[in-house]
């Protein structure tokens, strides 16, 4: 396995899929902070991360900015087209790309990538289209689990961890 790009959906993967509104119409989403370790692991291996989501909210934009996600595509109807174009721009083949998604709008991309996964609580017809069904549910750290499994399958988990510990040990801030 040689993954060169990781793509993720947001709602139902990084969140539990719920949309919370207050009486003024403000929308809220809960993100699991453990997923940020997955972003950190990818960054340590210089594997770019793309978020491709049908949602178009400031909440997602802010989360992506905070974690310094490499590519953010919001309001997307055809995720496969966006991923194909991104791969072309990066010189990466879809067969060297991993994607985790949880719903009907993710299926075409799940079928096209080299490595596909779904959270434990995705519908069965989505999970049947993936190589991996993760043990965690959406919003419960499934993105981190997905990345840790990729890194482990690539034989790079110990390298990622030792590089991380070395950076922390040398941090003077």
N, C-alpha and C positions, 0 to 999 in steps of 0.2 A: 504494500500500500504506500502510495506517495501522494498525499493530499497537498495541493498547492493553493487552494482557495476554500474557505468555509463560508457558507451562506446559511442564514437563519431567518425564519419568520419571527414575529414578535408575539402577537396575541395568541395565547394558547401554548406558547413555548416559553418565552421569558416572563409571561404573565399567566394567570390562571384563566384568561379569556374573558373574565368579567369586565364590565364597564360600569363604573360607579359614577352617579351624578348626584350633585346636591340640588337644593331647591332653586338655585340661581342658574342651573344648567352647566356648572363646572364639571368637567370629567376628571376622574381619578383612575389611576392604574397602580397596582402594587407589583413592584419588581423584586425579585429575590437577589440580594446582594452577592450570594455565592456564585452567581453566573459571571460576575466580573472576573473571577479567577480563570474562567475559561478564556475570556478575552486576553488576560495577561499571559496565559500559556501560549496562545496563538502568536501574540506579539513577540514573545521570547524566541519563537521559531521562525519569525518573519513570514508567517502565513497570513495573508490578508483576510479580513472578515467583512462580509457584506450583510446588511439587513435589507431584506426585500419584503415589504409589507403592503397590504391593501389599505391599511389605516394611514391617515395623514393628520397627525396630531403633534402639537408642540411638545407634549409629554414624551413621545418617542424620540423626537429630535433632541430634546435635552438629555435624555438617557444616552443616546448615541454620542453626543458631544462630550458628555462627562467621561465616558469610557474610551473616547478617541477611536471610535469604530471607523475603519477605513472608508467604507462605502455605505451610503444610506439611500435607499430608494423607497419612497412612500407614495401611497395612492396608486399602487400598481395593480392592474387587472391581469396582465399576462406576465407572470413571474418567470416563465421559461424564456420568453423573448428578452426580458431584461437581463437574466443570467447569461444567456447566450451572447448578448452584446458585451456584457462585462468581461466574460471569458475571452472574447475576441480582442477586446482592448488590452487585456492583461497578457495575452499570449498563452492562455491556460486552456486546456481542453476540459470539456464537461466531465470527462471520465476521470479527471484528477481533482474533481470538485466534490465536496461533501455538503449536504443540505439536510436540515431538520425542519420539518413542518408538521402541522397537525390537522389540516382540514382539506376540504374538497378543492379549494383554490391552490393547493400545494401539490396535488397529485401529478400533474404533468411534469413539474420540475423534479419531483421525487423519482419519477420513472427515468429521467434523462441523465441524472448525475451518476458518478461512479460509486458514491457512498450515500445512502439515504437512511434517515431515521425519523421516528415519530415518538412523542411522549407516550407514556403508559396509558393516559386517558384519551388518546386520539380515537376516533371511530375505527372500528375493525376494518372497514373497507379502505381506510387510509393506511393503517398498520400493515395490511396485506400487500401494499405497494412498496414497502421499505425493506432494507436489508436488516436493520436493527429496530427493535422496539425497546426503548429505554425503560428502566425500572421507575424512574421519577415521573411525576405528572408535570404538566405545564405549570409554570410559576413556582415549582418546588425545587429548582436547581437543575432542571433537565439539560439546559444548555451546557452547564459545567460538566455534567456527567458525560454528555456527548463528546465534548472536546477531550476530556480525560481518556475516554475510550479510544478516540482517534490517536492521541499522542501515545498511548500504551501500545496500540496495534502497530504503530510506526516504530516502536522500540525506542522512543525518545522521552519517556516519562522521567526517568532518572536524570537525564540531561536537563530537562526543563526545571526540575526541582532544584538540582545543584546550582544551576545558573541563577535561579531566583534567590536562593539562600546566599550565594556569593554577592549579589547586588545589594541585598539587605545588609549584610555584614560590612560592606564598604560604604554604606550610605552615611553621610555626615550631616544630613539636614535635620 
